Amino acid sequence: MRAAIADAEVGDDALGDDPTVHRLEGRVAALLGKERALFFPSGIMANETAIVVLGRPGTEAVVDASCHLLDWEEGAAAAWAGMQLREVATPPAGITAAAVEAALRADSPYQPRTSLISVENTHNAAGGKVVPLDRLKEIRSLAEDRGLPVHMDGARLWNASTASGVTVAEYAATADTVMVTLSKGLGCPVGSMLAGDGGVMREAWRIRRRMGGAMRQAGILAAAGLYALDHHVDLLAEDHRRAGLLAELLADVRTVRVEAPETNIVMIDLLRADVDAPTVVAQLAGRGVRMSPFSPRRLRAVTHMDVDDDGIRLTARALAEVLTVP
Ligand SMILES: Cc1ncc(COP(=O)(O)O)c(C=O)c1O
């Protein structure tokens, strides 16, 4: 990837003439079955561009519970799009059309209107769960009935596709705009894409610029994206296997509870009352293992291409040591 970056042919993407960015955008648009994809510096900026383009100020976006838009984007939908987010009370198995429908308000001169539905796939906070294609189709058909656009936060759509065998294009067909990330499991230093059709993407170009996301010689970053699509997508299945291995090894540790992962995220609940996630994360770091404290009593472990089987065994050992009752 470093060599591809060094060799990249570049132009000025703020002027729309960087050939490597064009190649990446064309490739991702084709993979997702959309007319156009745009290269962004981050997933948050690509998500928020979609919210600005598809939503309307003073209205609501109906979003799935604990999604990234709601919990991790610094109130960006309110700041950039003038919209509030209405969280769907998602059943344990994940978002459904019925749950979305229940969150759509009746037409009333006193209550906010809904202008957008957004779904996250895979769902990060749910532990990398895949949203099944039939559910997405039902949500799409509900949205069509109500005349509402759908955005998909597919930061880990590659993982959903690897786990389910459903193509990213089949998932993308259930949404007007789809965000996919290159800088997570695919191992790029920077970059996410927003894909969609026609006027929506012409507007997205303007909003990206307004947000300060027009980059100049961005071909050096796009080259990493093209390399990742050629060489790293197939590695995701190994990440999923290793996440499963970690969950298996942790099944013997009585001080944690772990749900079997569907993709590359393992949520680890701490059962000991006298330890919290930030403390455990600091102790793990001292043993060479990096994890996020996802909530006060929950750790998030993510497998990726730089973690091998030995790393997984080291992680399970380190957790068992840190959590053994003295
Ligand atoms: C589901 C989801 N969406 C969006 C993002 C934002 O991506 P970025 O960090 O590139 O802004 C993340 C990042 O973790 C994510 O998990």
The ligand as an ORCA input file, in Angstrom:
! r2SCAN-3c Opt
* xyz 0 1
  C     -20.690      2.908     12.014
  C     -19.733      4.038     11.841
  N     -20.072      5.058     11.050
  C     -19.247      6.097     10.849
  C     -18.008      6.148     11.441
  C     -17.145      7.350     11.213
  O     -16.019      7.099     10.463
  P     -14.743      8.086     10.576
  O     -14.046      7.723     11.840
  O     -13.969      7.797      9.336
  O     -15.261      9.485     10.581
  C     -17.611      5.110     12.286
  C     -16.302      5.162     12.966
  O     -15.999      4.414     13.855
  C     -18.499      4.027     12.491
  O     -18.185      3.007     13.314
*
